[in-house]
Amino acid sequence: MKSIHSLFILLGAGFSVAGSIMLFNSSELKKMDDNPSVVPNAVQSSFSFNTPVWNIHTLNFAGEKVPTDDPEVIERIDREVVFNTFRTSYSILIYKRAARWFPVIEPILKSQDIPDDFKYLCITESELTNAVSPAGASGFWQFMKTTAPSYGLEVNDEVDERYDVEKATYAACKYFKDAYKKFGSWTLVAASYNMGMGGVQNKINEQKVNSYYDLYLNTETHRYVARILAFKLMFENPSKFGYHIKNNDLYPVLPYKEIEVTNSIPDLVAFAQLHNISYKTLKLWNPWLRKNSLTNTKRKSYKIRIANSVNYEKEQSKINMYYAQ
């Protein structure tokens, strides 16, 4: 997040992008008022920028150099940069969210020896939200319900740890490690997160090449790593893309306490009230709680997040009575 500094101002930063403005004089506006079907004459101005704003000689993903001597690869990345740079409302929100969530994701990637660039894969997957895809993939890292348990995530009617950012990040790291053992390339690991390890391996076998950039893939996977690289470029060089972001415009990391629960909670509304927070706040901080109760017959340990302003000690007696039920 060192490179994020201010509210987006679109300046037309360095790519082949066209824009236009239509100017009407007062008589033309009068004609439109009198007869809405009249189409006025317009003066249209177009502009285009052609100089790339990145250093193509140092472009890499997870330390693996991008083949910048291949025009198709450069144009593929250019397309994603142009698209995301000029979709300003979308990009503004991602910058704001990243200030809150990168400090959670980055230390986990580091602790698991996963390159830091994979945080941009998370943007590509979910825009740093607990999104749900049409196919049912859910959470920041978009795990499928059938796949999540194999990477250590609990998924049932009441608990869905795909929506726990920390646990889902650890699960994603397990996938990345498994895929790296298979491919020996972080770029192919990223591609396989979109296409599946089996899908990527089949393409490698069919086409007799072992570089992501040399593979002929479906459109989504073909664009996938380029999209990740586009976000990396934009986040590492915001001013070059015309973005000026102030720290106080970003979403801050919110402080919280974790309360360990080993009993069942029959009513999460009552549980929230015991901790002087609303049910809405409880659900926002713990989106992995999917129902109004937590049945915990196996007495598993769960950590529930509570806003740090809650005076836990003051409420201890009520809480102890509640847990004794």
Backbone bond lengths (Angstrom), bond angles and torsions (degrees), N, CA, C in turn:
res aa  C-N    CA-C-N  psi(-1)  N-CA   C-N-CA  omega(-1)  CA-C   N-CA-C  phi
1 M - - - 1.452 - - 1.520 112.38 -
2 K 1.352 119.16 2.22 1.446 120.21 -178.22 1.510 111.35 -61.93
3 S 1.333 117.16 -27.21 1.454 119.81 -172.94 1.519 113.45 -91.97
4 I 1.330 118.51 3.72 1.462 120.06 -177.64 1.515 109.02 -98.14
5 H 1.263 118.61 121.16 1.458 121.45 -178.27 1.512 113.78 -143.35
6 S 1.244 140.18 59.37 1.450 132.18 162.11 1.514 117.33 147.77
7 L 1.273 118.57 175.85 1.467 122.54 179.94 1.514 109.20 -76.20
8 F 1.352 116.45 140.79 1.459 120.25 -175.50 1.529 110.35 -63.47
9 I 1.355 115.44 132.18 1.459 121.65 168.61 1.509 106.39 -125.55
10 L 1.299 116.58 118.35 1.459 120.17 -175.61 1.517 109.72 -78.28
11 L 1.326 116.51 116.59 1.457 121.20 -177.35 1.514 113.28 -115.75
12 G 1.311 118.70 -4.23 1.453 120.05 -176.77 1.482 110.83 75.15
13 A 1.300 117.87 69.64 1.451 121.79 -165.44 1.486 118.88 -82.18
14 G 1.039 146.20 25.98 1.409 136.36 173.35 1.471 119.71 122.94
15 F 1.337 120.08 26.82 1.460 118.01 178.02 1.515 109.99 -137.38
16 S 1.318 116.39 168.03 1.465 120.73 -177.91 1.514 109.98 -73.05
17 V 1.338 115.37 82.12 1.453 121.02 -175.43 1.516 108.44 -125.38
18 A 1.306 116.89 133.58 1.465 119.61 178.81 1.504 110.04 -107.44
19 G 1.347 116.85 144.76 1.450 121.53 176.37 1.514 108.61 -140.11
20 S 1.325 118.79 164.89 1.461 119.65 -178.64 1.505 110.85 -147.75
21 I 1.348 115.31 157.18 1.459 121.27 175.97 1.527 107.85 -136.30
22 M 1.310 117.69 139.02 1.457 121.59 -178.60 1.523 108.75 -111.71
23 L 1.351 116.64 127.44 1.449 122.45 -177.13 1.522 109.34 -113.56
24 F 1.356 117.99 131.25 1.450 122.09 -179.16 1.526 109.33 -121.45
25 N 1.333 117.21 138.48 1.460 118.80 175.21 1.530 109.31 -86.40
26 S 1.337 115.54 172.45 1.468 119.37 -172.03 1.520 112.45 -64.44
27 S 1.335 117.99 -35.65 1.465 119.41 -179.86 1.522 111.12 -66.46
28 E 1.328 116.71 -35.82 1.471 120.10 178.53 1.522 110.32 -68.29
29 L 1.351 116.62 -39.12 1.464 119.89 177.56 1.528 110.48 -64.58
30 K 1.358 116.39 -37.27 1.470 120.42 177.78 1.524 110.69 -63.11
31 K 1.333 116.07 -41.70 1.466 120.16 178.11 1.529 110.27 -60.56
32 M 1.337 116.57 -39.30 1.462 120.02 -179.79 1.517 111.07 -66.70
33 D 1.351 116.50 -38.63 1.465 119.58 178.08 1.524 111.40 -64.97
34 D 1.343 115.11 -43.20 1.461 120.05 -177.77 1.522 112.56 -71.69
35 N 1.305 115.87 -35.70 1.467 120.82 -176.81 1.531 109.30 -144.91
36 P 1.331 117.36 94.26 1.465 120.96 -176.44 1.515 114.38 -57.86
37 S 1.321 117.33 -17.51 1.463 119.17 -178.80 1.525 112.07 -79.11
38 V 1.360 116.44 -13.16 1.463 119.89 -179.90 1.519 109.71 -71.70
39 V 1.307 117.01 127.93 1.456 121.79 175.93 1.519 108.03 -99.73
40 P 1.341 118.74 114.85 1.457 120.54 -174.46 1.519 112.44 -74.54
41 N 1.336 114.31 160.16 1.448 118.84 169.57 1.523 108.14 -69.77
42 A 1.293 117.05 147.87 1.458 119.55 -177.09 1.515 110.27 -136.17
43 V 1.318 114.09 147.84 1.458 120.51 171.68 1.513 106.64 -100.50
44 Q 1.295 116.05 118.56 1.462 120.00 -175.42 1.524 109.86 -113.32
45 S 1.329 114.96 130.31 1.453 120.24 178.73 1.520 109.40 -115.08
46 S 1.307 116.34 134.29 1.460 121.06 178.88 1.518 109.70 -120.68
47 F 1.319 115.81 151.77 1.450 119.71 177.93 1.519 109.31 -140.13
48 S 1.293 116.02 155.79 1.463 121.07 -178.71 1.512 109.99 -147.91
49 F 1.342 115.65 138.84 1.454 121.78 177.79 1.516 107.87 -120.99
50 N 1.299 116.10 135.26 1.459 119.22 -169.88 1.525 115.28 -121.18
51 T 1.320 118.19 -5.01 1.455 120.02 -174.80 1.524 110.77 -95.48
52 P 1.307 118.80 119.83 1.462 120.16 177.69 1.523 111.30 -60.93
53 V 1.332 116.39 146.64 1.461 120.49 -178.06 1.523 112.23 -101.67
54 W 1.301 118.22 4.21 1.466 118.39 176.77 1.522 109.89 -107.79
55 N 1.323 114.78 159.75 1.457 121.10 176.26 1.519 107.82 -88.36
56 I 1.312 116.80 103.17 1.460 119.90 -173.69 1.531 112.27 -66.37
57 H 1.316 117.13 -19.37 1.467 120.14 -177.64 1.530 111.90 -76.77
58 T 1.323 117.71 -17.47 1.466 120.48 -179.45 1.530 112.44 -114.26
59 L 1.317 117.27 5.90 1.457 120.68 -177.25 1.522 110.79 -66.24
60 N 1.345 116.36 125.63 1.460 120.53 -178.76 1.517 110.19 -153.00
61 F 1.318 115.37 158.71 1.457 121.45 170.83 1.520 107.48 -119.78
62 A 1.325 116.38 120.61 1.467 122.41 178.83 1.528 111.48 53.54
63 G 1.330 115.64 37.66 1.458 120.65 178.89 1.510 114.86 82.65
64 E 1.333 117.93 -3.16 1.460 122.14 179.54 1.525 108.81 -97.91
65 K 1.331 115.21 119.17 1.463 121.16 -173.24 1.523 111.70 -63.54
66 V 1.319 114.55 139.04 1.460 121.22 174.32 1.532 107.93 -83.95
67 P 1.339 118.15 134.58 1.471 120.48 -179.89 1.530 111.47 -72.57
68 T 1.314 115.34 84.65 1.467 120.40 -174.43 1.524 113.20 -76.01
69 D 1.347 117.06 -2.85 1.463 119.38 173.76 1.529 111.45 -83.26
70 D 1.309 116.88 -2.68 1.459 122.20 179.04 1.529 108.63 -99.00
71 P 1.325 119.22 108.22 1.475 121.12 -177.44 1.525 113.17 -57.39
72 E 1.330 116.96 -35.38 1.468 119.81 -179.25 1.522 110.74 -62.60
73 V 1.331 116.85 -39.34 1.460 120.77 -179.19 1.526 110.10 -66.44
74 I 1.329 116.61 -45.33 1.461 120.19 -179.83 1.525 110.66 -62.81
75 E 1.324 116.64 -43.08 1.465 119.56 179.88 1.531 111.34 -68.15
76 R 1.311 115.78 -30.98 1.469 119.65 177.00 1.537 110.17 -64.19
77 I 1.314 116.82 -44.72 1.463 121.45 178.60 1.524 110.30 -68.76
78 D 1.331 115.99 -41.46 1.466 121.50 179.01 1.522 110.82 -56.47
79 R 1.313 115.88 -42.19 1.469 120.48 179.42 1.525 110.96 -57.99
80 E 1.323 116.58 -45.08 1.466 119.75 -177.55 1.522 111.50 -70.86
81 V 1.337 116.90 -36.62 1.457 119.73 177.97 1.523 110.41 -65.19
82 V 1.319 116.79 -46.40 1.461 120.90 178.87 1.524 110.46 -59.74
83 F 1.305 116.11 -48.20 1.463 121.13 -176.89 1.521 111.19 -59.62
84 N 1.330 117.13 -47.34 1.461 120.29 -174.99 1.523 112.77 -80.89
85 T 1.322 117.28 -29.87 1.459 120.04 177.83 1.517 111.15 -63.26
86 F 1.322 116.87 -42.15 1.450 120.34 -173.54 1.526 113.36 -94.66
87 R 1.315 117.29 1.52 1.470 120.35 171.05 1.528 106.26 -94.60
88 T 1.323 115.82 73.39 1.456 120.93 -161.59 1.529 114.80 -66.89
89 S 1.331 118.32 -43.50 1.465 118.93 -177.52 1.521 110.69 -61.62
90 Y 1.315 116.16 -39.89 1.460 122.52 177.35 1.526 110.37 -61.90
91 S 1.332 116.49 -48.01 1.464 120.49 -176.72 1.517 112.00 -69.91
92 I 1.327 117.57 -35.12 1.464 120.87 177.11 1.525 110.25 -58.05
93 L 1.325 116.32 -47.24 1.464 119.86 -178.30 1.520 111.69 -63.66
94 I 1.321 117.03 -38.41 1.457 119.98 179.40 1.522 110.45 -64.62
95 Y 1.336 117.71 -43.38 1.460 120.54 176.67 1.520 111.14 -59.17
96 K 1.318 116.74 -43.89 1.459 120.53 -179.36 1.534 110.63 -63.14
97 R 1.333 116.39 -45.55 1.467 120.18 -178.85 1.525 111.68 -66.17
98 A 1.330 116.30 -37.64 1.467 119.85 -176.68 1.522 111.58 -59.57
99 A 1.327 117.74 -32.94 1.459 120.74 179.21 1.525 111.07 -62.03
100 R 1.323 116.09 -29.98 1.475 120.22 179.18 1.523 111.92 -85.82
101 W 1.336 116.81 -39.22 1.462 119.01 -168.41 1.526 115.24 -99.85
102 F 1.310 119.19 -25.53 1.459 119.02 176.40 1.535 112.07 -61.07
103 P 1.357 119.22 -38.03 1.464 118.36 176.51 1.529 114.15 -63.73
104 V 1.324 116.63 -18.35 1.473 120.96 174.18 1.527 110.17 -85.70
105 I 1.313 117.03 -43.23 1.459 122.40 -173.90 1.532 112.64 -76.59
106 E 1.324 116.60 -43.25 1.474 120.89 -173.64 1.527 113.46 -57.94
107 P 1.344 119.76 -47.77 1.473 119.06 -179.46 1.532 112.99 -63.32
108 I 1.328 116.67 -32.05 1.466 119.71 179.32 1.523 109.89 -69.54
109 L 1.320 117.36 -45.67 1.469 120.44 176.17 1.526 110.22 -56.29
110 K 1.319 116.34 -45.57 1.466 120.50 -178.86 1.518 111.88 -63.34
111 S 1.330 116.07 -42.99 1.472 119.65 -178.51 1.522 112.17 -65.33
112 Q 1.343 116.16 -24.87 1.460 121.25 -178.70 1.532 112.90 -100.39
113 D 1.342 116.09 9.97 1.470 122.13 179.35 1.525 112.59 59.05
114 I 1.313 115.95 37.64 1.460 122.01 175.68 1.532 107.59 -104.16
115 P 1.325 118.86 132.83 1.469 120.75 -179.32 1.529 112.47 -55.21
116 D 1.322 114.59 142.04 1.458 121.49 -176.65 1.526 112.53 -59.63
117 D 1.331 117.76 -26.80 1.469 120.66 -178.21 1.517 113.00 -60.50
118 F 1.325 118.39 -17.08 1.465 120.00 -179.00 1.530 112.41 -69.95
119 K 1.331 117.25 -12.86 1.468 117.81 174.70 1.524 110.33 -65.20
120 Y 1.335 117.42 -28.00 1.457 120.51 178.04 1.529 111.21 -74.67
121 L 1.317 117.26 -24.75 1.464 120.56 172.22 1.521 109.52 -62.85
122 C 1.328 116.74 -37.10 1.463 120.68 179.09 1.528 110.49 -63.14
123 I 1.331 117.06 -37.91 1.474 119.95 175.75 1.520 109.65 -61.98
124 T 1.327 115.91 -46.77 1.460 120.58 -178.41 1.520 111.41 -61.37
125 E 1.319 116.84 -36.45 1.460 120.94 -178.61 1.529 112.80 -71.14
126 S 1.335 116.61 -46.17 1.475 118.38 -166.45 1.519 115.37 -138.14
127 E 1.335 117.97 -1.39 1.463 121.56 -174.91 1.530 110.88 60.62
128 L 1.346 116.03 28.10 1.465 122.99 179.96 1.527 111.59 59.64
129 T 1.328 115.11 44.04 1.460 121.50 173.91 1.531 108.25 -135.13
130 N 1.312 115.81 163.62 1.461 120.51 174.65 1.521 108.89 -82.55
131 A 1.306 114.72 67.69 1.457 121.91 -175.52 1.528 110.98 -76.44
132 V 1.324 114.97 159.34 1.469 122.15 173.85 1.523 106.99 -126.84
133 S 1.321 116.55 122.11 1.464 120.86 -178.55 1.525 110.17 -82.18
134 P 1.328 117.90 163.53 1.466 120.42 175.99 1.526 113.12 -56.96
135 A 1.335 116.12 -27.81 1.474 120.14 179.95 1.522 112.30 -84.33
136 G 1.349 116.93 -7.59 1.454 120.09 178.75 1.510 115.05 100.62
137 A 1.333 119.02 1.26 1.466 120.94 173.97 1.523 108.25 -66.39
138 S 1.332 116.89 138.68 1.462 119.87 -170.75 1.515 112.39 -136.68
139 G 1.341 114.26 157.01 1.449 121.40 175.08 1.516 113.35 87.93
140 F 1.337 115.10 179.31 1.458 121.14 -179.68 1.522 111.49 -57.54
141 W 1.332 116.28 -37.99 1.468 120.73 -173.88 1.523 112.17 -103.46
142 Q 1.321 117.65 5.28 1.465 123.29 170.27 1.529 113.87 55.36
143 F 1.329 115.81 53.04 1.464 120.18 174.19 1.525 110.08 -80.17
144 M 1.323 115.53 141.53 1.452 120.37 171.77 1.527 109.23 -77.94
145 K 1.324 115.65 152.10 1.467 120.82 -178.28 1.514 112.01 -59.17
146 T 1.334 116.76 -36.81 1.465 120.79 -177.90 1.528 112.54 -76.74
147 T 1.336 116.91 -26.09 1.461 121.54 -176.75 1.521 112.27 -88.62
148 A 1.306 117.41 -33.81 1.468 122.47 -172.80 1.532 114.15 -52.55
149 P 1.349 119.79 -46.45 1.469 119.00 -178.36 1.523 114.08 -59.59
150 S 1.333 117.60 -31.53 1.468 119.76 -179.66 1.522 111.62 -69.52
151 Y 1.316 116.87 -14.07 1.467 121.00 176.19 1.524 111.73 -111.22
152 G 1.335 115.71 20.55 1.461 120.98 170.18 1.513 116.00 89.35
153 L 1.325 118.28 13.16 1.455 120.75 -178.62 1.523 110.41 -101.87
154 E 1.312 116.12 130.74 1.464 121.49 176.52 1.525 109.35 -80.79
155 V 1.311 116.42 131.49 1.464 120.99 179.06 1.528 108.50 -137.84
156 N 1.339 116.02 114.63 1.458 121.64 173.33 1.517 108.37 -152.26
157 D 1.318 117.25 -169.38 1.466 120.41 -175.39 1.522 112.69 -64.17
158 E 1.341 117.70 -31.53 1.460 120.91 -175.67 1.520 113.67 -100.90
159 V 1.309 117.39 -29.67 1.471 122.24 -176.60 1.526 108.70 -126.97
160 D 1.324 115.19 127.09 1.461 120.17 175.83 1.524 107.73 -136.26
161 E 1.332 114.82 96.55 1.464 119.62 -173.62 1.525 113.40 -75.50
162 R 1.316 117.92 -0.90 1.466 119.68 170.26 1.530 110.10 -62.81
163 Y 1.342 116.54 -23.82 1.450 122.14 -179.42 1.531 113.03 -91.70
164 D 1.312 117.37 1.13 1.468 122.01 173.91 1.525 107.07 -93.95
165 V 1.336 117.02 109.74 1.467 120.77 -171.46 1.519 111.72 -59.13
166 E 1.312 117.81 -43.61 1.465 120.46 -177.90 1.523 111.26 -65.18
167 K 1.317 116.92 -50.72 1.464 119.91 -178.44 1.518 111.57 -64.58
168 A 1.325 116.60 -38.71 1.463 119.67 179.24 1.525 111.40 -67.99
169 T 1.333 117.42 -32.00 1.466 120.17 177.17 1.519 110.66 -67.69
170 Y 1.315 117.12 -42.11 1.475 119.96 175.43 1.530 110.21 -61.29
171 A 1.324 116.63 -40.41 1.465 120.49 179.04 1.525 110.86 -63.70
172 A 1.338 116.82 -42.01 1.464 120.49 178.06 1.527 110.20 -62.17
173 C 1.313 116.69 -38.35 1.473 120.51 178.75 1.528 111.08 -62.42
174 K 1.325 116.40 -37.32 1.469 119.19 176.72 1.526 110.24 -61.70
175 Y 1.322 115.44 -41.96 1.468 118.87 177.42 1.520 110.25 -62.20
176 F 1.312 117.14 -47.59 1.468 120.65 -178.08 1.530 111.01 -58.03
177 K 1.319 116.91 -41.10 1.469 120.43 179.38 1.528 110.92 -64.66
178 D 1.326 116.12 -44.84 1.468 119.69 179.19 1.530 110.87 -61.28
179 A 1.318 116.12 -43.28 1.463 120.01 -178.50 1.522 111.56 -68.71
180 Y 1.334 116.84 -34.59 1.470 118.99 179.70 1.531 110.93 -68.85
181 K 1.326 116.36 -35.33 1.472 119.48 175.21 1.522 110.37 -61.13
182 K 1.311 116.12 -33.84 1.461 121.18 -177.34 1.529 111.95 -78.49
183 F 1.347 116.72 -43.98 1.467 120.36 -170.92 1.527 114.58 -104.51
184 G 1.322 116.85 -26.85 1.466 119.22 -177.99 1.510 113.43 67.27
185 S 1.314 117.41 19.70 1.466 123.07 -179.42 1.514 108.56 -143.93
186 W 1.357 116.28 124.24 1.458 119.55 179.71 1.523 111.34 -67.40
187 T 1.326 117.10 -30.59 1.460 120.48 179.11 1.524 110.38 -66.27
188 L 1.327 116.69 -42.73 1.463 119.87 176.19 1.527 110.99 -68.02
189 V 1.332 116.81 -32.55 1.466 120.12 175.13 1.529 109.80 -59.54
190 A 1.323 116.41 -46.76 1.462 120.71 179.25 1.524 111.04 -61.87
191 A 1.320 116.66 -44.76 1.469 120.11 179.25 1.524 111.01 -61.54
192 S 1.329 116.19 -38.74 1.462 119.88 -178.47 1.522 111.86 -69.35
193 Y 1.328 117.41 -24.18 1.461 119.48 177.19 1.525 110.16 -64.61
194 N 1.310 115.89 -28.15 1.458 120.98 177.06 1.522 111.95 -87.44
195 M 1.333 116.96 -40.62 1.463 121.57 -170.23 1.525 113.73 -103.99
196 G 1.325 116.29 -15.34 1.457 120.43 -175.09 1.518 110.75 92.60
197 M 1.309 115.97 146.57 1.469 119.84 -179.62 1.516 111.75 -61.38
198 G 1.325 115.95 -41.84 1.459 119.60 -179.89 1.514 112.12 -63.82
199 G 1.328 116.43 -40.69 1.455 120.38 179.78 1.516 112.40 -63.03
200 V 1.334 116.22 -44.56 1.469 119.92 178.98 1.523 110.65 -65.77
201 Q 1.317 117.04 -42.88 1.465 119.67 -179.30 1.524 111.20 -63.18
202 N 1.308 117.34 -38.62 1.471 120.49 177.53 1.521 111.18 -60.77
203 K 1.334 116.97 -41.95 1.464 120.48 179.34 1.526 111.43 -67.01
204 I 1.318 116.24 -38.15 1.468 120.05 176.90 1.526 110.01 -62.31
205 N 1.319 115.82 -44.48 1.477 120.20 -179.89 1.531 111.37 -64.85
206 E 1.314 116.68 -41.65 1.464 120.83 -177.77 1.529 112.40 -68.36
207 Q 1.342 116.00 -41.47 1.466 120.33 -170.20 1.527 114.12 -99.12
208 K 1.328 116.68 -5.55 1.467 121.68 174.22 1.534 113.01 60.57
209 V 1.331 116.82 34.26 1.466 121.62 173.05 1.524 107.74 -133.57
210 N 1.316 116.79 157.14 1.468 118.98 -177.88 1.527 112.79 -126.77
211 S 1.321 117.04 22.85 1.461 121.41 175.01 1.520 109.07 -113.20
212 Y 1.314 116.61 134.04 1.465 120.82 177.53 1.523 110.91 -53.79
213 Y 1.321 116.83 -40.91 1.461 121.32 -174.03 1.530 112.71 -72.89
214 D 1.332 117.37 -14.40 1.465 121.14 177.98 1.517 112.95 -97.72
215 L 1.325 116.38 -8.64 1.461 120.16 -177.06 1.524 111.81 -82.77
216 Y 1.319 115.81 141.48 1.459 122.35 171.53 1.518 106.67 -93.09
217 L 1.349 116.50 112.63 1.454 121.53 -171.72 1.522 111.09 -124.91
218 N 1.331 116.03 171.53 1.461 119.41 173.63 1.526 109.51 -61.61
219 T 1.307 116.68 160.18 1.465 121.41 -172.79 1.521 112.54 -57.02
220 E 1.327 117.28 -43.10 1.462 120.31 -176.48 1.525 111.54 -63.43
221 T 1.322 116.92 -49.00 1.463 120.07 -179.01 1.527 111.10 -71.42
222 H 1.327 116.67 -31.98 1.465 121.34 176.53 1.526 110.50 -58.69
223 R 1.334 116.91 -38.37 1.468 121.75 -178.58 1.526 113.19 -88.89
224 Y 1.317 117.62 -12.98 1.462 122.21 -165.74 1.531 113.03 -61.40
225 V 1.328 117.58 -55.12 1.466 120.52 -178.72 1.527 110.17 -67.53
226 A 1.332 117.33 -35.41 1.466 120.32 176.58 1.523 110.75 -60.13
227 R 1.321 116.70 -38.47 1.462 120.64 178.17 1.522 110.58 -66.33
228 I 1.335 116.90 -40.92 1.464 120.79 176.99 1.523 109.90 -61.23
229 L 1.331 116.73 -45.57 1.457 121.14 179.02 1.525 111.64 -62.79
230 A 1.325 117.00 -35.90 1.465 120.15 178.60 1.523 110.48 -61.18
231 F 1.330 116.83 -45.00 1.466 119.31 178.24 1.523 111.17 -65.93
232 K 1.312 117.62 -38.03 1.465 120.22 177.01 1.525 110.30 -59.33
233 L 1.318 117.36 -48.08 1.460 121.80 179.92 1.524 111.32 -60.92
234 M 1.305 117.19 -44.24 1.455 121.45 -178.20 1.526 111.87 -66.32
235 F 1.324 116.90 -39.22 1.456 120.32 -178.46 1.523 111.84 -75.44
236 E 1.320 117.51 -33.28 1.461 120.26 -178.30 1.523 112.41 -82.07
237 N 1.337 117.72 -20.29 1.465 121.78 -177.09 1.524 111.26 -136.06
238 P 1.321 119.05 55.01 1.471 119.41 -172.44 1.522 113.62 -59.83
239 S 1.333 117.84 -40.49 1.465 119.15 -176.68 1.525 111.74 -66.19
240 K 1.325 117.31 -29.86 1.460 120.03 178.59 1.532 111.72 -67.61
241 F 1.311 115.57 -21.23 1.461 120.05 178.81 1.525 111.77 -99.97
242 G 1.340 115.98 8.98 1.452 120.20 177.46 1.514 114.41 83.13
243 Y 1.332 117.73 19.37 1.464 121.06 -179.17 1.525 109.10 -105.20
244 H 1.311 116.76 129.18 1.461 122.13 179.94 1.523 106.82 -128.46
245 I 1.295 116.49 104.62 1.466 121.74 -166.54 1.525 110.35 -117.75
246 K 1.305 116.54 118.97 1.462 121.56 179.06 1.524 109.90 -82.19
247 N 1.316 114.87 146.60 1.466 118.79 -179.02 1.522 111.72 -59.14
248 N 1.336 116.83 -37.33 1.474 117.63 -176.77 1.523 113.33 -77.38
249 D 1.333 117.21 0.22 1.463 120.41 172.66 1.533 111.71 -89.95
250 L 1.325 116.85 -10.74 1.459 121.38 -174.74 1.523 110.83 -88.49
251 Y 1.342 116.17 157.94 1.454 120.26 176.80 1.527 108.93 -80.51
252 P 1.328 117.68 122.75 1.471 119.53 -176.17 1.526 112.26 -76.68
253 V 1.317 115.14 159.64 1.463 120.95 169.86 1.520 107.32 -70.42
254 L 1.322 117.18 129.93 1.457 120.90 -176.26 1.524 111.29 -96.30
255 P 1.327 117.07 132.27 1.472 119.55 178.84 1.524 111.26 -73.46
256 Y 1.310 116.27 149.61 1.460 120.58 179.11 1.519 110.29 -155.36
257 K 1.306 114.58 165.03 1.465 122.06 170.42 1.518 108.23 -112.50
258 E 1.313 116.15 151.46 1.465 120.95 173.72 1.516 109.23 -108.93
259 I 1.304 115.30 128.85 1.459 121.07 177.21 1.520 107.98 -109.81
260 E 1.312 116.24 123.19 1.465 120.64 179.97 1.523 109.71 -80.86
261 V 1.311 115.15 130.10 1.468 121.64 -179.07 1.521 108.53 -123.22
262 T 1.308 116.69 127.97 1.468 120.86 177.31 1.523 111.70 -120.28
263 N 1.327 117.70 -3.26 1.457 122.75 177.62 1.529 109.88 -102.60
264 S 1.306 115.33 171.74 1.460 120.45 171.46 1.523 109.43 -74.77
265 I 1.317 116.21 151.09 1.469 121.92 173.63 1.526 106.39 -120.49
266 P 1.320 117.68 103.48 1.471 119.99 -175.10 1.522 113.89 -70.80
267 D 1.340 117.17 -24.51 1.460 120.02 -176.37 1.531 108.62 -143.67
268 L 1.334 116.71 106.32 1.464 120.35 -177.95 1.527 112.29 -72.72
269 V 1.333 117.71 -22.15 1.464 119.77 174.72 1.528 109.36 -64.87
270 A 1.338 116.23 -47.73 1.466 120.49 177.86 1.520 110.82 -63.93
271 F 1.327 116.73 -39.05 1.465 121.30 177.71 1.529 110.34 -59.56
272 A 1.324 117.15 -44.25 1.467 120.71 179.42 1.525 110.64 -62.89
273 Q 1.328 116.39 -42.92 1.460 119.68 -179.79 1.527 111.63 -63.34
274 L 1.308 117.28 -35.39 1.460 120.56 176.75 1.526 111.45 -59.87
275 H 1.304 115.62 -28.60 1.468 120.28 -177.86 1.527 112.21 -102.97
276 N 1.337 115.37 16.17 1.466 121.41 175.04 1.534 113.25 58.98
277 I 1.305 116.41 35.25 1.461 120.71 173.45 1.528 108.47 -130.47
278 S 1.302 116.25 162.31 1.454 120.41 177.70 1.527 109.97 -80.52
279 Y 1.316 115.18 161.21 1.463 120.38 174.71 1.524 110.31 -61.48
280 K 1.342 116.32 -37.80 1.458 120.71 177.30 1.528 110.89 -57.29
281 T 1.334 116.38 -46.97 1.465 120.44 -179.60 1.526 110.81 -63.06
282 L 1.327 116.53 -41.78 1.466 119.98 178.55 1.527 110.73 -58.90
283 K 1.320 116.58 -44.51 1.467 120.40 -178.42 1.533 111.72 -70.50
284 L 1.327 117.17 -35.82 1.461 119.88 178.35 1.521 111.61 -65.36
285 W 1.305 116.49 -38.15 1.463 120.49 -178.75 1.521 111.79 -82.17
286 N 1.315 116.66 -21.24 1.470 121.14 -177.33 1.528 109.91 -131.83
287 P 1.317 117.84 65.40 1.476 119.93 -175.98 1.518 113.43 -65.76
288 W 1.328 117.06 -12.22 1.466 120.87 177.79 1.527 111.42 -73.51
289 L 1.334 117.99 -15.72 1.469 121.06 173.32 1.523 107.35 -81.28
290 R 1.319 117.07 108.45 1.464 120.82 -168.72 1.523 113.95 -96.18
291 K 1.323 117.71 -14.82 1.465 120.68 -179.15 1.522 109.73 -122.80
292 N 1.314 116.33 -173.40 1.456 122.35 179.90 1.527 111.73 -89.85
293 S 1.325 116.54 6.63 1.460 120.62 -179.39 1.523 109.11 -147.29
294 L 1.319 115.33 165.85 1.465 121.39 176.34 1.518 107.97 -132.46
295 T 1.319 115.76 99.74 1.460 120.42 178.50 1.521 108.23 -84.22
296 N 1.301 115.60 119.83 1.465 119.95 -172.23 1.522 109.52 -130.29
297 T 1.333 116.05 62.56 1.459 120.74 -176.42 1.527 112.11 -64.86
298 K 1.312 117.72 -26.59 1.474 121.10 179.98 1.523 112.35 -87.66
299 R 1.330 115.84 1.85 1.470 122.19 179.14 1.533 111.54 53.74
300 K 1.282 114.25 43.75 1.458 120.31 175.37 1.527 109.49 -71.03
301 S 1.320 117.38 150.58 1.459 121.31 179.07 1.524 109.95 -87.01
302 Y 1.338 115.93 121.43 1.458 122.19 174.75 1.525 108.56 -118.19
303 K 1.311 116.24 145.84 1.461 121.03 176.55 1.529 108.52 -111.93
304 I 1.319 114.75 116.77 1.462 121.64 -178.68 1.521 108.74 -104.00
305 R 1.312 116.07 131.94 1.462 121.34 -177.37 1.522 110.96 -87.57
306 I 1.315 114.03 134.56 1.458 122.23 179.35 1.523 107.72 -128.08
307 A 1.329 116.34 140.02 1.465 120.48 178.73 1.520 110.38 -52.24
308 N 1.313 116.81 138.76 1.462 122.29 -172.68 1.512 113.10 -65.46
309 S 1.325 117.24 -18.40 1.458 120.30 -178.69 1.531 112.30 -74.83
310 V 1.325 116.65 -12.63 1.464 119.92 -179.34 1.527 110.12 -68.11
311 N 1.320 116.56 131.26 1.462 121.71 176.57 1.524 107.71 -85.69
312 Y 1.319 115.01 88.07 1.466 120.16 -174.75 1.522 111.07 -63.22
313 E 1.335 116.04 -40.51 1.477 119.58 -176.72 1.534 111.32 -61.46
314 K 1.348 116.35 -40.47 1.458 120.60 -178.56 1.518 111.77 -62.87
315 E 1.317 116.96 -31.09 1.453 121.65 -176.93 1.531 112.69 -95.42
316 Q 1.336 117.19 6.06 1.457 120.91 -171.32 1.531 113.06 -57.86
317 S 1.316 117.57 -41.64 1.462 119.13 -176.19 1.527 111.18 -65.32
318 K 1.336 116.86 -43.61 1.464 120.21 178.41 1.527 110.69 -63.74
319 I 1.315 115.09 -39.29 1.461 119.96 -178.33 1.528 110.29 -66.15
320 N 1.327 116.56 -43.98 1.465 120.85 179.30 1.519 111.10 -60.85
321 M 1.331 117.00 -39.77 1.455 121.22 178.55 1.533 109.83 -64.62
322 Y 1.339 116.01 -40.62 1.453 120.19 -178.44 1.527 111.02 -65.57
323 Y 1.335 117.08 -43.46 1.466 121.04 -179.27 1.529 111.65 -68.13
324 A 1.317 117.13 -22.47 1.469 120.32 -178.19 1.516 112.25 -76.62
325 Q 1.349 117.97 -9.38 1.468 120.79 -178.48 1.537 111.52 -63.13
